[in-house]
């Protein structure tokens, strides 16, 4: 199945959750926000939200500094 992750086409297994996708691409789940098809997904839904063909995800990482 193909999805768009941060502007790049990626292959992933059918029925994969957002959390598993983040694990697959070694994206740290701490201090991120995930947008799926222009909707922000609450962190508690990452493990249950199943991706579908052509979904578009943007993963934004928060960086601290001063």
C-alpha positions, 0 to 999 in steps of 0.5 A, a space after each residue: 500500500 502507498 501513502 505519503 509521509 512528509 511529502 514522500 511516497 512510502 510503501 507500507 503493509 495493509 492495515 498498519 496503524 500510525 504507531 506501527 508506521 512510526 516504528 517502521 520508519 524509526 520516528 520517535 513518538 515523543 514530542 511529535 504531532 501527526 496530521 492525517 489528511 489535514 486533521 491532527 490525530 490525538 496521541 492516544 489514537 496513534 495505536 488504533 488509527 489504521 492507514 489506508 491507501 493514498 493517506 497523507 501524513 505529516 509528522 512534525 517534531 517539536 524541538 526545544 531550545 533557548 
